[in-house]
Amino acid sequence: MRKRVTNQQEKPSALRELRDNAGLTQAQLAHHLGKDVSTIRRWEKGDEPSMTRSEWKYFCQLIGKSFDDLPEVLSSPSEIPETS
């Protein structure tokens, strides 16, 4: 079995930090959202689109934050207002 080599300076995603700070495992978050753990992993790696609006609302309830308190990096490009 090969060990995956990771960059030790690699910073965890904002989503992972929020989940970790709330004391939730990937498995627990997956259970609450009705998703597979592999989906949570992909979201945290940024490999695929993230949660729906209703999933974000529930996630915010789980971690005890409002959507407005989430880091801007978690906003989807369509939700970021354009500036001139």
C-alpha positions in Angstrom: 0.0 0.0 0.0 1.4 3.4 -1.0 1.2 6.3 1.4 0.0 9.6 0.0 2.5 12.3 0.3 1.0 15.7 1.2 2.5 19.1 1.3 2.8 19.9 5.0 2.1 23.5 4.3 -1.2 22.7 2.6 -4.0 24.5 4.4 -7.3 22.7 5.0 -10.3 24.1 3.1 -12.5 26.6 4.7 -15.3 24.0 4.7 -13.2 21.5 6.5 -12.1 24.0 9.1 -15.7 24.9 9.8 -16.6 21.3 10.1 -13.6 20.5 12.3 -14.3 23.5 14.5 -17.9 22.4 15.0 -16.5 19.0 16.1 -18.1 17.1 13.2 -16.5 14.3 11.3 -17.0 13.9 7.6 -19.2 10.9 8.4 -21.4 12.9 10.8 -21.8 15.7 8.3 -22.6 13.3 5.5 -25.2 11.6 7.7 -26.8 14.9 8.6 -26.9 16.1 5.0 -27.9 12.7 3.5 -24.7 12.5 1.4 -21.9 9.9 1.0 -18.7 10.6 2.9 -16.9 10.6 -0.5 -19.1 13.6 -1.5 -18.0 15.5 1.6 -14.4 14.7 0.8 -14.8 16.0 -2.7 -16.5 19.2 -1.5 -13.6 19.8 1.0 -11.1 19.3 -1.8 -13.0 21.6 -4.1 -13.3 18.8 -6.7 -17.0 19.4 -7.4 -19.8 21.9 -6.8 -20.8 22.3 -3.2 -24.0 22.3 -1.3 -27.4 23.5 -2.3 -28.9 26.5 -0.6 -31.0 24.3 1.8 -27.9 22.2 2.6 -26.0 25.3 3.4 -28.8 26.5 5.7 -28.7 23.2 7.5 -24.9 23.2 7.6 -25.0 26.6 9.2 -27.4 25.3 11.9 -25.1 22.4 12.6 -22.0 24.6 13.1 -23.9 27.4 14.9 -23.1 30.2 12.4 -25.2 32.3 10.1 -24.6 32.1 6.3 -23.3 35.6 6.4 -20.6 34.5 8.9 -19.1 32.0 6.4 -15.9 32.8 4.7 -16.3 34.4 1.3 -14.3 31.6 -0.4 -17.4 29.4 0.2 -19.7 31.5 -1.9 -20.4 30.3 -5.4 -19.3 32.5 -8.2 -23.0 33.2 -9.2 -23.6 34.6 -5.7 -20.8 37.1 -5.8 -21.9 40.5 -7.0 -20.0 41.9 -10.0 -18.1 45.1 -9.5 -17.4 47.7 -12.2 
